[in-house]
Amino acid sequence: MIKQIFKIIWIERKINIWILLELILVFCILWFCTDYLFFTAKRYFQPQGFDIEHTYRINISTKDEGKEILSADDEEAKKKMQEDIWTIYDRIKQYQAVEYVSYSNSAYPYSGSWSSTSVMQDSVKLNLQIKRITPEFFNVFKINIISGTPFTWENSITGRPVIISADKNDLFGKQNPEKVEFINRDKDNNENNDNVIGVANKSKRSEFEEYNAIGYYPMKKDDQNVARYREICIRVKPEADKNFPEQFTKDMRNQLEVGHYYLSSVTPIDEDRENYMGWTGYSDNFKSIYSISAFLIINIFLGIVGTFWFRVQSRRSEIGLRIAMGSTKGGVKRIFISETFSLLFLASLVATIICVNISIGDILKDINLPVPDRGEEKVEIVQHFINYGITFVFLALIAFFAVWYPASRAAKIQPAEALKDE
């Protein structure tokens, strides 16, 4: 039967060549839509490494006189403001609805702040995002320590401990992470030894980005810049997380007005996420991609349905002749469906060669068309198979509907009536 199908395709080659070209073009378009959406979905469903449910930022602002002190050279006044911050920290910690509270710098999820450094491990140079935190930070955002020792107020006082969040094999090979030292150069180019005391689960800035290596360094109470950071995050007890910002502000506004500081607002980390997705362009990009994909899919569906509907209708006399010669209605439909899938298969082979070469050459990126931000991740062969499979199945479903319905209607026509069209 396959030989007969390809013989029919060859006889009808004048119209089939245009159908093949249309299918190749459509296959290529859907291939790259599939690639973008599948890669985005894969990134989205990867573990983020943290949990922002029931989490908030407590925004503590500085009065004008406090700003003047921080920019002046009065060390005693600065120390007093530093002590006031820890007083505020302790009062927040004692609030009944608060489960955990942390103090940090450029650390909370979806923060626009970024601090990084380059460290040396043996002869390998590593780029680390720096997050300075208090020990409770891991509890606030449910970041797991998968090996080693978590920070405590005791072990973070001396030395230069660091907890690494990255793939253990990438950073340490077969070494025990807790026996590794990093050489870290400060802004004055002085070398310092950072002792790895633990490894946290992998984490990323947002659900659509790749994992990045993070170095968690302890925030010490006598840090000279503590008075400037004021990045206070809390995890609220689930049963108390109802109208929490309003209730907390009402209860704690006066208590948190300490020295030159005051409570300015309480921000859900969910809101920080929305802001982050906005200014990084993810929200707009996704809206554009989804709109374009939906528009293309609708037009592709209508185009393929119209093409095969016309193709079947133009062969009514052939259908009538086949039925007159003894073919069943089901047999006629199978022939048309087999022809359609054969054309789609041939088109898919050509389209796959085109798409793979475009991917290897990064041509879409060069002409400023939307492509997934893979970072250091390369396109693996399995991804091409996934793109091919999803695209082929999707087009096969459209093509089946496009040919099955008109073929079913045409097969019901009386042979004598169909032959009059000849």
C-alpha positions, 0 to 999 in steps of 0.5 A: 500500500505504501508503494501505491501511496507514493505513486499517487503522490508522484502523479499529483506532484504538481499540487503536492509540491506546493503542499510540501513547501507549505508543510515545511514552512509550517513545520519550521515555525512550529519547531522553534515555537515548540523549542521556546515554550518547551525550554521555558516550561522545563526551566519553570518546573525546575526546583528554584531552591527557595520558597517565598510563600508566607514571606515578606520584606520589612522596609525600615527607612531612615530619617533625614538626620539619620542619613546625615549621620551615615554619610558623616564621620561620627563613628559613635553615632553610627555605632548607635544606629547599628545597635538600633537596627539590631533592636528593631530586628529583635522586636520583629523576631518577638512578634507573635505571627513571625516564624523566622526573621533574617537580616541580609544584604543583596540576598532576598529572592527577586532582589534587583541588587547583585553582588559578586566576586571571583574566587580561586579554588586550586587553579580554577577561577569561580564566579560567585554571587555574594549574599551576606546573611544572618543564620535564619535566612535559610529558614526564612526561605526554606533553603536546605543545607544538603551537606556540612554545617549551617551558620550559627551565631557562634561559628560565623563570628570567627574566620571567613566561613562560606556556604556554597550553593552550586553543583557539588561536582562542578565546584569540588569534583571528588573533594569533600566540600567541607575541606575546601578553601577558596582564595578571595581577593578583596577590593584592595587586592588582598588575599583571604582564605574562605573556608567552605563549611557547607553546601546548600541546594542549588538556587536561581534568581527566578524560575526562568533562569539557570542556576548560578553559583552563590556564596553565602557569607555570614552577616556579623553584628559588628559589620560597619555597613549593617546600618545601611543594609536594612534588608529584613525578611520574615516568614509568617506562620501560615495561620497568621498570614491573613491581612498580615501587612496591615495588622503588622503595621498597625501593631508595630509602627510605634515599636519599630520607630527606634532612633533615626529609623521607622517602619515605612512598609511591608512588602510581600516577596510575591510583589517583588517577584512581579516587579522583577519579572517586569523590569527584566522583561520576562513578563512582556516577552512571555506575553509576546511569545504566547500571543504570537504562538497562538496567532500562528497556530490558529492561522496554521490550522486554518491554512492546513484545513483549507489546503486539504479541504480543497485538495479532497474536493478537487478529487471528488471524481477520483473518489467516485471512481474508486467507490464504483470500482468496489472500494469501501468508504473507509478504504477511500478515507484511509488512502487520503489520510495515508497520503497526508501523513506521507506528505507530512513525514517527507516535509518533516525530514526536510524541515528537521535538517533546516531547523537543526542547522539554524539552531547550530548556526544561532541564526535566529539570535543573529536576526533578533528573533526571540530565542530561549536564553539557555545561558551556558546550556547547549542544545542537546540532541534529545532536545531536537528529538523532543522538538520533532516529536511535539511538532510532528504530533501536533501537525499530524492531529491538524492534518488528520482533522483537515483530511478526515472530515472532507474525505468522509463527506466526499466518500458519501457522494454517489459515484454517478454524481461524482463522475459528472464532475469529470 
